[in-house]
């Protein structure tokens, strides 16, 4: 049995953060009905490279969901959403603040139809504050939250991370918000409105950094915090074959083992020595790692327990026993493509489902909500809903 069996969610979110959050909920057993625009659907359906005609990003974070294609601006759309609330007790949306209200399907509208409704609204800067109506993407949220000021190179400036830190962390908070609201409803019978700001979620990742800045009396610069690669014991080191090893030997026992494997006993007291070109101790560690290949160092450190591991790329990571042994990576049997399942999955294979085609569940969802065959046909002819649209 999955964690969220019986939970049914109307998912109005698109792009990355909202759909990632509802993907987690789907992996945990929730029934997710993805509400999409008739023409084109979620933008990520078209982001290359594609898998069986569906953009990789959409395929990765919309697995196991079902799609209803509807024109939310159509005068009859509101009645469709209201009828669906008979089955679906949770609404998730990621429009800019106020958009759902203007469509007539905001929390204030829908709670009148379903008093115990859970409504989670995820937006760039939240529904309140001076930037409530302002658009934002991951790079902007990293910038406003201060995270970008820590992810960069001295003398060069910030770098764009290879993963969407703000988007993904916001998705996790969204999933947590839904689960917390479900618990509240289960214990009190009451619904909830949750105003979730992606900027707040991004700042939450930097909780310790803000406190560090307060303690220092100034903002730390690039690589200045010791967990940002400023010291010997917490850093990346290039190997002879131009690969890298990660060293996270903060504790004395771990650093002692690093020194033993590197054969550098003179560095036992230099764990927190500066990782700068001017420091000869840093130069010693750099040269030692550069003397052997990544495979050789991986083998040598496998015999120790020093928090030293190889830096893997995504081709290598997919075959790493660390993940294959735990079943966190699923393979779709139809196309052989790999996907990451939720870390909280019960490993029954529930996460290995393909993403929906646009409008694949339109008719079934409307029938389940009580619409007659004639009503459905009429709405299709009127352009309210659609099925079998192009992905």
N, C-alpha and C positions, 0 to 999 in steps of 0.2 A: 504493500500500500504506500502511495506517495503522501508527502506531507500535506498537500493542499487539495486532495481529492474533494470534488464537490464545489470548489470555488470557481466562479465564472466571472470573467473580467472583460469589459469593453475597453479596448486599447486604441485610443485615438492618437497615440504618439507615433513619431516617425524619425527618420535619420538614425542616430546611434544611441544616445543616452536612455531615452524612454524605452525603445525596443529591447535594449540590453537588459534593463530592469525587468520587463515583462517576460523576457526569455528565461531569466532565472526563475520567475514564478511558474512558467510553463514547465521547466525542468523539474520543479518541485510538485507538479501534478495539477496546476491550475488550468482551466479551460480558457484559452485566450482567443477572443474574437477581434481580429485586427480590422479597424474601421479605416478604409482607404478611399481616396478620391477615385472617381470613375475613370478619369483619364490619366493613366500613368501610375497611379498609386503612390506608395512611398518612394521618395526620390532615390533611395539606395538600391532599388530594383535595377537601376540602369548604370550603376557605377562599375566600370570594368576593373579587373577581369571578371567574366561571367562564368557561371557553372550551369549548364543546361539552360542557358538563356536568362539566368537570374544573376544579378550582381553579387559578388562574393560577400559584400558586407551584409546585404539583405539575407542571403542564404545562411550566414553564420549566426545571426541573432533573431531570426524569425522562425526557427525550426519548431514544428509541431503546432504552430498556430493555424488559425483558419481566417479567411479573408472575406469581408463584406464590402463591396464597392458601392459607394453612395455619394451623391452630391449634397454635401451638408448645407449648401447655400440655397437649395431648392426649398420652397415653402412647405413641402410635405415631409421633408427630412426629419423635422423635429418629432412628428408623430411616430415615425419609425423608431427613433432612438427611445422614446418614452415607452413604446410597447416592448422593446427589448429589455427594459429594466425589470420586467416581471421575472426574467431568468437571471439577468446579470446584475449582481449587487455591488460591483466595484467598477468605477470609471477611472481610467488613467489618461491624462492628456499632457501634451508638451508644446502647445501653442504659446505664443506670447500672451502675457497677461491681458485678459479682457476679450480675447477672440471667441472663446466658447460662450461667453455672456452675449456677445453680439449675434451669435448664431442661434441664441435662444435655448442653448443646452448647457449653460453653466451650472454650477452647483446649486445656486438659488432657484433655478428652474426645475432641475431634475429631482431635488430633494422633496419637492411638493408631490412628485409622483411616487417616489420611494423614500419614505422618511428615514430608513436605516441605511441609506446610501453611503458608501465609502467613495470619496472623490479625491484623487491625488493629482494635483496640478504641478507639473515640473516646468519651470521656465528659467531663462538665463539669469535673471536678477530678482526673481520672486514677484509676487503680486503687489508688494508695497515698496516704498522707497523711491528715490529720484530716477532710477533707471528701469523701473518696472516694465516700461513699454519698449525698451531697447533690445535689439537683436544681439545675439552673441554666439560665437563658436568656441571650440576648445581652446584655441590659441589666445583668444581674448580673455577667457576666464582664468587661464594660467597667468596672464599678465596682470589683471586687476586684483587677483588674490595674493600676489607676491611670489607665487611659486616660480614663475619664470625668472625672477631675480636670483634664484638659487640654482637654476639649471642652465649652466652656461660655462664659458671659458674666460678666465681673466684676460682682459685686453681685447677680447673679441665680442663679448656680449652674450645674450641668451641664445640657446639653440632650441629648435623645434623637436620635441621628443618623438620617438618612432611610434608611440602608442598614444591614444587620446585619454590622457589622465583625468581631465575634468569630466569628460563624457562618461567614462566607465565608472568612475567613483560615484557620479550622480545616479547612474543606473542602480548601483548597489544600494544607495540610500533610498531610492524609490522602492525597491523590493522590500527593504526593511520597513518603510512607511506603511506599505500595504499590509504586511504581516502584523505590524503593531496595531493597525486599525482593525484588522480582522479579530485580533484577540480582544480588543476593547468591545467590539460588537458582540462577540461570543459571550462576554462576561456581563455586559450591561444592556445589550439590545440596541445600543445607539450607534449611529453612523458617525462619520468623521469627514471633515474637510482638511486636507493637508496642503499647505502652500510651501512647495519645496523649491528653493533657489539653488541653481547649479553653482553660482558664485559662492554661496555658503558651503555647499558640499566640497568644493575645491579648497576653500580656506580650511575646512576641517582636516584635510590631509596634512596641512602645514601647522597643526596645533603646536607641536613642539618647537617649530622654528620661530613662531611668533613669541613664545615664551622666552626662547633663547635671545631674541632681539631685545626683549624687555630687560633680561638679565645683563646683557652686554651694555645696554644703554645706546645701542646703535644697531642698524641692520647689518647682518653678515653679508659678505660679498661672495662671489662665485668661488666654490671649493673651500671656503673658509671653515664651515662647520666640519668637525672631524669625520662625520659620516658622509661627507661630500667629496672624499678623495684627497683630503689635505694632509693625511698622515700615512706612514708606511703600512700600518697594520690593517688599513681599510682602503683598498685600492684595486685597480686593474693593472695587470702587467703583461706586456707583449712577450710572446715566446719566439723561439727560433724560426718557426714556420709562419710567422706573422699572424698567429692567433693570440688568444688572451686567456689568462687565468684570473679568477676573482679571489681576493684575499679579504676575509672578514674576521681576522684573528684579534678581536678586541681584548679578550680575556688573557691574562698572563700565560695560562697553561697552553692555550691555542698558539700564542705567539712563540712560546718555547718550542713547540713542535715544528712551526714554520722554520725557525732558525736551524733546527736539527736537519730537516729535509734539505734546506738550502745550503747547509754546512757553513753557516755564518754565526758562530757562537758569540762573536764580538757585538752582535746586534741585539742581544737579549734585553738590554735596557733602552732600546731605541724604538719601541713599538709606536710611540706617539711622536716620533721625530718627524719633522716637516717633509712632505713629499714635494720637494722643490729641486730644481737642477743644481742649486748652490749647495745642497746638502750631500756630502759624500756618502752618507749611509743610504740615502735614497738611491744614489747611483749604484751602490753595491747590489741592492735588491733588484734593480732594473737589469743589471748585467747578468745576475745569476739566472733570472727567468729567461733572459734572451739566449742563454747557453743551451737550452734544450727545447724540444718541440712540446706542443700542448699535450700530445698523447703521452710523452714521457713523463711530464710533470703530473698528469692525471693519474698515471700508474703509481708514481712515487707517493703522491698525497693520498691515494686510496688506502694506503697502509697506515696512514695517520688519521687523526680526527681533529683537524685544525681549522675547520671552516674555510677551506680552500677548494674551489670547484672550477671546472672549465667553463668558459663562455661558449654556449651552444647557439647555433643559428636555428631557424625554425624547421629546416629539413632534419637536422640532427635531433632536435628536441622531440619531434614526433615519434621517434623510435627509442627514446630514452626509457629504460626500465623504471625510472623514478615515476613516470606517468603511465606507461603502458601497464605496469603491474597493478595500478590502482584504478584503471578503467576510466580515467578522466577524459581521455580522448576517444571519441566515437567515430566510426567510419560508416557512412551511409551505404547500405548494400547495393543501391541502384547505380551509384556512380563512383564509388570508391573514394569520395572526398572526405577529408577529416574535419571534425568539429570539436570544440572544447565544451564539455558538459559542465554543469554547475558543480563546484566542490562539495555541495551538500546533497548531491544526487545519491540515491540508494543503490546505484550501480546495477540496476535491473535492465539497462539498455533503453530506458524511457527517453533519454535525450537524443537518441539517434534517429530523429525524424527529419524529413525534408521540409523546406519552407513552402508556404502556400502560393499557388498562382493567384493572380488578382481576381477577386470575386468568386473564389472557389466554393464558398459557403453561403453566398448571398441567399439563394433560394431556401436552403435548409434552415438558416437562421430565421428567416421571415416566417417560414412554416411553423417552426418551433414557437415563435412568438404569437402565433394565432392568426396570421394573415392567410386569407383564402387564396386559392390558385388564381382566381380572377383578380383579386387585389394586387397580387404580385405581378401578374402580366400587365395590369394597368400602370403600375409604378414603373415598370421597365420601359413601357411605351412612352411614358411621360418623362423619362430621363432622371427619375429619382434614384433608382438603383440599377446595377448592371451585374452581369455574370460572365465569366469566361473571357474577360478583357485581356488585352495584351500586357504581359509582364514588363 
